[in-house]
């Protein structure tokens, strides 16, 4: 079967950046200088830079050990933004679902429909649920959210929640189902959950062949539910005027990293033993002596990072070509980042972003009322 993409009719893609509210900023992997530690000021400045430069969305992640609270951060920065959507990571089970529905609806009104949600199913701090149970909890949370956003009452009975109560006044600003749900997961229960309920399937970097296999699996599973999903790629970025400069910067980024320090950083994450993290490790193991698993796909970042562990490395033409190849595969959403995040955000916007046709998925897919226009952007094209 062919890969079915929900927004295959759209010309362009959602190009997003990353807000390091989880101590994910540095200029040398394995080190954490004070100026890059997670802070309101640093993460806010990066987010507002991305807004000004024309990025269409920005991921605000979730982590207990090393992060600021995601929902609090998003709420504080929302009124400061003009165009950019905010992709807020929500760890299912952390907030009682009816209250979570109200919080999300409130944020959606503050942002006038510029809110998107990243569904997280990792263990809560201090707990150790089996994978199938975590995804079942996420399924129940999502079903309750959808009832709250689209119906007058919440009537739900599951393994984790048993609820019957009015849903008012938690209707979101966005129509046709509320904010888009982004999801990343590789286990069969996770794939099934995304296929049934979510809108954008987020993948971590792998070779194009393996990404295509993941997309086909998800497309086939979504068809079982008579649905289609969009596909997204979360990947780091190193772009310079020349390829040699970009490759040299990549090697410099890990020049101070000791293997034991990298292992310590990787293993402290709540998702350190997930299937997705294992796939990133497999990719590193098959890379060449300089860490490249594919042309311009460098795995060195994964030596000191759990989760998304590879970067695109090259000159502007090479990076644009690779992104457009991903788009031809059916990928409609990209979440980029770089080290340090502020500098790489500006470099990507200078060298690459003007060459890409970008769009806002909530607007393009009809979630936002048509009477709410987007302010013209200064970078790239807009649909």
N, C-alpha and C positions, 0 to 999 in steps of 0.2 A: 504493500500500500504506500501511496505517496504521503509525505508529511503534510498535514493540514495545519495551516496557520490562521488564527482568527482574523488578524488584520492584514492578510495577504494583499488586500486591495489598496493599502496605503503606500504612498511613495515617500520613503523616509523612515527615520527611526528615532526613538527617544534616546537622547544622549545625556547621561547623568554623571554626577560626581559623587564624592563620598565625604561625609563630615566625621572626622575622627574624634568622636566623643568617648571612645573606649581606649585611650592611650595608644592609638595606632599611628602616631606621627613620629618621624625621625629623619635624620640625614645619614645615619649609618645603621643598618640592621643589627639588632642586638643591643643597641644603646637607646637611652631615653633622656636626652638633654632636657633641662627644666623648661626651656622655652617651648618644647613640643608636648609636654605632658598635657593630659586631658584637662581642658579648662573651658569655661564658657567663652572667654574672649577669643581663644585660638579657633575653636570650632565655629563660632559665630562668624568670625572674619572670613574663614574659608567658604562657608555657606553663602555669605553675602557677595563674595567675589564670584562664585559660580553663578549666582543670580544675575549679577551685573554683566557677566561675559556671555550669557545666553545659553547656559546649560538648562535642560528641560526638567530635570528632577535631581534629587540628591538623597542618598541613603543615609539615614540616621540610625545607626546600629544599636544593638542591645547587648550588654555584658555586665554581669554582676560584679566581678572582681575588680575591674579596672575602669569602669565607666560612669559617666553621668546618667541620670535617668532620662530615657528617651522621650517619653511623653511630656515631661516637664520642659526639656530642651526645645522640643518642637513647638510647644505652646508659646514659649518665650520668644522664639525667633520668628514665629509665623507673621506677626504684624509688621515685621521689619522687611519682609520680602515683597517683591513686586510681580514677578513672572514665574519663578521656579516652583515646581511641585515639590512636596516633601514626602519622602518615602520613610514612614515611621515603622521601625521594627517592633512588633508586639509579641512577647513571649506568652504563649497561650497557657492559661492557668494562673498567671501572676495576678490578674485582676478579675473579680467576679464578672462574668460575661454581661449581665445587664448594665452594670456600671461601666464596663469597657465600651459597650455600645453607645452609652451616653457621652463618654469622654471623646470617642472618635467622632461622633456627630457634632459635638461642640467644636472640635478642632476643624472639622470640615466647613462649618459655617464661618469660622474666623478666617479661613483660607479661601473662602468662596469657591470651593470645589477643587482646590489644588492639593488635596491630601490623597496619598496612596498608602497602602498598608503592606508591610512585609511580615507574613505569618511565620513565626519561629516556634519550633516544636522541641527544642532542646530541654533537658532537665532543668527544673528550677533549682536554685542553690540549696544544697543540703539534701536533695532527693535523688533517687535513682530508679525511675520508672523504666520498664522495658520499652523498646522502640515502638512496638505495636500499641502499647497503652498510651504513650505520648502522642502518637498520631491520632488515636481515638479521642483523646482529650481535645486536641486541636480541631478535629471534625465537629465535636459537640459545640465548641466555642464558636466556630464559624456558622454553624446552623442557627445558633441562638442570635448571633449578630444579624444574620440575614432576616430572621423573623422580626427582630427589634426594628430594623430599618425599613421593612416593607409591609408589615402587618400591624394590626391594632393590638394584638395580644401575643405574648410569648407563651407557648404551650410546648414544653419539651420534657422528655423523660429519657435519660441515657445512663451510661455507666458512671458518669461523674457529676451530672447535673439533673435535677428534677425541679422544674420551674413552671409556674402558671401565674402570670401577672400581666397587667397592662404594659404596652410598650411605649406609650406616649410619655414624654415628648422627645424621643430620641431619634427622630427622623433626620438623616443627614442632608446636607446641602445638595449633594450629587443625586441625580435621578437614575432610574433604571438599575437599581440594586445597590447604590451606595459606592464608596471608594473601591477602586480596583484592588484586588488581593494578589500580591506577589508571593511566590513560594519557592523554596529550594529544599530538595530532599531526594535521596537516591534509593532508599529501601523500597520494596514493593508496597508497604502500607503508605509511605509518603507519596509515591507516584500515584497511587489510587486516590488519595485525598486531594491532590492537586487536580487530577483529571476530573473529579466530580465537582469541586467547589471553587477553584482559584482561577485567576485570569492570566497571570504571567508566570511561566516556569523559569526560574532563575538557575543557571548552571555556572559552575566554576570552570576556569580554563582547562581545556584538554585539547588533544589534537582534533582536527576537523572531523576525522573519521569517527572518533569516539563521541564528539558532540552530536554528529548526525545520528548515531545509534541511540543516544539519549532522547533526541527529539522524536525519532520514529517510535520509540517505546511509549513516550508520553502521548503522542498523537494517536496511536492505536488505542491506548487506554481511555483517552478522552472520547473517542468515537463510541466506546461502549456506553457512555452516558449521553450520547448524542450531543456532544459538545466539541468545541475547538478552543485551544488556548494559544496565547502568544508566548514567544520564547525570548529569554533575556540572558545576557552574559555579564558576569561580574569578573573583571580582570584589571590588573594594574597596568600602568602606562609609563614608558620612558621614551620620549620623542625629543630628538635634537636635530640640528640642521643637517648633520651627516650621520650615516650609520656608524662610522667608527667612533664618533663622539658618544652616541647613544650606548654602544656596547661597552665603551670605556666607563661610562657613568654607572652602568649596571654592575660591572665588576668592582668599582669603587664602593658601591652601596653595601657590599658584603665583605669588604676588605678587612674589617675589624671584627668579623663574626667568628667566634669559636663554636665548634660543633656542639659541645655540651651546653653552652648558653642557648643556642638555637633550639635544642631538644627541650630544655626547661621551659622556654617560651611557648613552644607548640603544645606541650602536655598540660599546661595549666588551664587551658580553655575547657569550657563545659562540653564542647563538641569534639574533643580531641580524639575520641575513639569511634567517631561516626564513619559511615561508609564513604561519605564525601571526602573526608580528610584522608582516608586510606587511598582513595583514587588519586588524590594530589601527590601522595607519597609514591605511588606506582609511577606516575608521570615523571617525577624527579629521578626515579631509578633507571628509567630508559632514556634519559637525556644524554647528550654528548658531554665531552669533557669540560665544556664551558657552561653547561647547564641548559642547552637549547634542546627542547623536545620536538621542535618543528621550526621552520623558517620564522624568525622574529619572536618565537614563543619561548621565553626564558623562565626557567623554574627556580632560579636562585632565591627569590623572595620567600618561597616556601620553606627554606631552611630555617627561618626564624619567624614563621607565622602559621598558626593553625587556620584552616579554611582556605580561602582564595590564595593560591600560592604561586602564581605565575604572572608575568608581565609581557605585553607587546613591546618590543625594543626595535627602534629603527628611525629612519629619517621620515619627514612628513609624507612623501609619496608612498613609501612602504607601508606606513601605518594606515593611510587612507585606503590603499589597495586591500589590505587585510580586513579592515572593517567592512568594506563593501563586499568582500567575499563572504563574510559572516552574514551580511544582510541578504545576499542571494540565497544563502542556505535557509533563510526564514527567520533570522534573529531580528527582533524589532525593538529591543530595549538593551541598552548598554549602561553598565555602572562602572565607571573608570575611577582610578585613584592613582596616586604616585607619592614619592618620597623626596623631599617634604611635600605635603599635600597642597599647600598654597602655591609654591613655585611650579609644581607640575601642572596644577590646574591652569595657571596662566600660560605655560608653554603650550599645552594642548590647545587652548583657546586661540593662541596665536598661529600655530602651525597647521592644525587639523580641522578644528571646528568650523571655520568658514567654508570648508570644502564638502561639508556634509549637509544634507537636507534633513532637518530635525523637526520633531513634532511632539506635542503633548498627548499622551495616550488617553487620559480622561476626556480631553476635548475631542480628539479624533474619533473616539468610540462612543460619543454622545452621552457621556455621564454628566457633563456640566451644561446647565441651561444655556441655550444659544444667545440669550441676551447678555451674557457675561463674556465680553471679548478679552483677548489677550493683548497686553500692551506690546507694541512693536518692539522687536528685539534688535540689538545692535550687532549680533553675530549670527552667521549661518542663515538658513532659510527657514520659513515657518509655514506650516500647513494649517 
